[in-house]
Amino acid sequence: MVRAVETRLDFVRAVNRGPLSLVSASGKLLVRQKLDEPNVLLLDVALYDHEPTLYVRFGDGPMGLLFALVVAYGIVRTLRHRRAVAADESAATAT
């Protein structure tokens, strides 16, 4: 259901050992076939006719970039702190 909302597209789920289902682009479960009912379903699925969402355009890239920036910031901050502590210790021993 989450992928249907992320992409703003209807989502059909068909698996060997599970229920067949149709989820609308808004995340509403429209059709769900029970496991014990062997039959064929004919579904009307909306076609793609709008701009892709930001997630579809960029995927996980922005979150990966944000993570890398946070890690880089943590490394720089740690190195600066270590340098400051080392400078304080050397100044204290020089006096």
Buried (B, 14 or more C-beta within 10 A) or exposed (E): BEEBBBBBBBBBBEEEEEEBBBBBBEEEEBBEBEEEEEEEEEEEEEEEEEEEEEBEEEEEEEEEEEEEEEEEEEEEEEEEEEEEEEEEEEEEEEE
